[in-house]
Amino acid sequence: MTRALTKTDFNFKGQQGVYHGKVRDVYNLGDRLVMVATDRISAFDVILPEGIPYKGQMLNQIAAKFLDETVDICPNWKLATPDPMVTVGVFCEGFPLEMIVRGYLCGSAWRAYKSGVREICGVKLPDGMKENQKFPEPIITPTTKAEIGEHDADISKAEILERGLATPEEYALLEKYTLALFKRGTEIAAKRGLILVDTKYEFGKHNGQIYLMDEIHTPDSSRYFYSEGYEEKFLKGEPQKQLSKEFVREWLMSNGFQGKAGQQVPEMTPAIVEGISNRYIELYEHITGETFVREDTTDVAERIRRNVEEYLQS
């Protein structure tokens, strides 16, 4: 039986605390963090009631791969991946921001644009744009980093500086890293027959230096289109074939759920859960170009505990 890991309760040597995020559980060991990518899934800032088998493994392995492939652009927090669902890295003091970069008008930005909005996070958008249209240059639309149960909020560069969430020098570097990482991600995606549509990055400071933290270019943090057929579908006004968890949001919306008060999450039957898991495996294999190898899920928590403790003792 395939089991999903939706909750962790480890007590590693030197542990000073634990933070349970929407998807990841982060164990603080002082100078190091142990980040466990669980099989939880969130949408519209709500953690859904069922876990998705292998999702955590896929996200962790994709992120580890792209952290390694972008380390020449900016330093990142990763030290090791002692388990398929775990990354160990240096402790960073995070900026309370998510640096969202968009190459195309779609998703929440399109929904806002369609309703008449012509400025997002201080970035002015021209009239006459169509859904899934490419921007002349990628735009950065940051959000605040919300607590669980709260919604991320759009914020402009001016507001970030006014509120002291980053200094002008820090923000300039965050923008530089964001655009350079997006450019690299775009180049990698193109080799796989994909378009990196939009993504988000999180940064923090370690020993006074800005580091890339968390995940990068995963289907939870990014949206991909297939290159083949993009232009034809765009000209016809048809939906793009995409690789992201947007399909989960679309399923929720079609069943009357957008995370608003009073709305109920639709039933996640075993067939729905299996279908989402299979889509994530498809995402993994397209994004990495590698065959996904399912790890043993008989006792995931015990496997993680054993692997992490072995690494920490080495």
N, C-alpha and C positions, 0 to 999 in steps of 0.2 A: 504493500500500500504506500502510495506517495504522500508524504506529509509536508505541510507547509509550516515554517517557523514564524510564528506571529508574536512571540513574546520571549524575552531573554531575562535571566536573573543570575548573572555570573558574579563571582567574587574573586577577582584576580589578585595576585600578590602586589601590594603597593597601591591598591585601588583607593582613590580618594572620593569618588562619586560616579554617578551615571546619569546620562541624559537620554531620555526616550523620545526620539523625534517621531515624525510622521511615518518614516520608513526605516530609519537607522537608529540603532542604540549605540551610544558613544560612552565608553568606559574611560574615565580619567585616571591615568596612572601618574599624574604630576607632569613629568617632562614628555610623556608619550600618551597617545590616545589609541584605544582599541575600538575601531568602528565596525560594528556588525551590521551588514546589510540584510535585514530580515525579509520575509516574504510578504510583509504588509504592503498594501497598495492604497494610495490616496488619490482623490480627485476632488476638485473644487474645495481644497483645503480640508477635506473630510477623510478620515481613515475608514475604508470600507470594511464590512464585517468579516469577510473571508480572505485568507491569505492565498497567494498564487504560488504553487510549487515551482521551485527553481528560479523564481524571479530575483531573489537576493543574490544568488550565485551569478546569474547573468549580469546584473548591474555592477556587482563588485568586480567581475573579471573585465567587463568593458572599460570601466573607469580606470582600473589598474593599467590596462593596455595603453589608454590614451594619456594617462599621467606620464608614463614612460616615454611616450612619443612626442611630448611637448615640453620636456624638462629643459630643453635648450632655450625656450622662450621665456619662461619664468620659473623660479624655484617652486616646488610643491611639497606638500606635507608627507607624502608616502615614504615609508621605510621598508615595509615588507607586506606580503600577503600570505600569512601562515596557514590560512584556510580559504577555500574558494569563496566563502561569504564574509571574509574579514580582511580589513586593511589596518595595519599598525602604522602610525605616523607621529610626527612631532606635534606638540601642542602649539596651537596658534590662537591668538586673541582675535576672534572674528570681527569683521566689520558687520554692523547690523543691516546689511544690504545684500540683495541679489542683483548681480550685474546681468541684466537680460539684454541680449543682442539679437536683432531681427534682420534677416536679409530679405524677407518677403512679408507681404501684408496678409496675415491669416490669423486663425485662432481668436484669442480675446481681443487682439488689436483690430482685426477685421470686424468683430462684433461691435466694438466701440465705433469704428469708422462708419459702419453701415447705419448706425443710429444718429450720425451727424457729427461725431467728434472729429476735430481736425488738428488736435494737438495732444500728444501723449508724452507725459513726463518732460514737458518743455520742448519737445521736438515737434515742429510744425509739419503737417502732412498736406500735400497738394490735393485739390479737388480732382475728381474724375478717375481715381484709382479703382482697380477691380480686385476681387478676392484672389489671393495667391500671386499677385503681381510682385515682381522683384523691385526692391528699392534701388535707386541709382547707386547708393552706398549703404552699407549696413547701418542701422540706427541703434543706439543704446537707450533702453527704457528701463531704468532701475526700479526695483520695488524695495520696500522695507522688509525686513525678515520678521515674519509674524510668529507669535507663539502658537502652540497647538490650539486649535479651535477658533483661531482668529484668521482673518484674511490678510494676505500680503497687500500692501497699498502702494500704488504708483507714487513715485517721487521724482522730482526733477533734480538736475545737477545743482541748480541754484539753492533749492531747499536742503539738499545734502550738506552743502557748504554752510548755509545759514544756520542749520541745526548742529553743526560741528560733528557730523557723523564721519567725516574724513576731512583732512586738510586739503587745500588746493593742490599741493604737491602730491599727496597720496592719491587724490582722485584722478589727477592727470596720469599717474602710473596705472591705476585701475583701468582707466579707459584704454591706455596703450596695450596693456596685457589682454584685455577683453577682445579688442579688435584683432590682435595678432593671433590669439588662440582660435578665434572664429575663422580667421583666414586659413590656419593650419587644418582645422577641422573640415573646412570646406574642401580643401585640396585632398585630404584623405578620403572624404566621402565620394568625391568625383571619381576616384580610382575604383570605387565599389559600385559605380553606376547610380549614385545617390546625390541628392542635393541637401546640404545642411541648411535648413530653413530658419530656425531660430534655436537658441539655447540659453542657458544661464550658468553663470560662474559665481562661486563664493570665494572670498579672499580673507586672509587674516594676517596678523603680524607675528613673526617669530624672531626673537633677538633683534627687534627693530627693523626687520626686513619683511616686505610683503610677499606672502606665499599664496599659491593657489591651494584651496582646501576642497574637501568633500569630493563629489563625483564630477565627471567631465564627459560630455558627448554621449551620455547614455540615453535610451528612449524615455526615461523618466524626466530628464532635464532638457531634452532636445526633441526637435521635430525634423524628420527627414521626408523628402519626396523622392520618388524614383525619377531619375533623369529622363529615361525613355518614356515618351508620351506626355511629358510635362507641357511642352509648348502647345501641342494639339489640344489637350484638355483645357489649358488656360484660354485659348482662343475660342473654344466652344462653351466656356463658362461651366465646365464639368468639374466635379470634385477630383482632387488629385489623389492618386494612390500614394499613401504615405506610411512611413515607419515611425510610429510614436505611440504614446498611450492615448492619443486623441480618440482612438477607436473606443476606449473605455469611457471617455467623457461623452462621446456620441451615443453610446448604448445607454448611459445614465440619462442623458437629456431626452432620448426617445421614450424613456420610461418615466418621465416627469420629475427628474431629480437634477437640480443644479446647486445643491448645497445651501439652499435658502431655508429660512425658518419654517418649520411645519412640514417640510417635504420628507418623504420616507425613501431610504435607499431601496431600490427594487431587489427582489430575491435573487441571490447569487447561487443558482443551482450548481451541482457538480459539473454539469455540461458547460455552463457559462464559465466556471472557474478553469476547467480544462481547456476551453477555447482560448481564454486569455493567456494561459500558460503557453500554449502552442504558438500564439502570436508573438509572445516575448522571445521564444526560441527562434522564430523566423527573424525577428529583429536582430537578435544576437548574431546570427550566422551571416546576415546581409551586411551588418555594420562592421564586423571583424573580418569577414572572409574565412572564418574558421568554423569547423563543425563543433556544435555544442556537445560537451560530454557531461551527461547527468551524473552528479555525485550521489553516493548512497544517502538516502534520506531516512533510514531506519531510526536513528537517534541523532538528529542534527545537532542538538544542543550539546550532547556529550562529545561528539566529534569536534565541535568548535572549541569546547573547553580544553580538551586534550591537545589539540594542535596549537592553540594560543599559549597554554602553559609551557609546552615544550619549547616554543619559540622564545618566550620570556626568560626561560632558564638557560638558553644557549649563549 
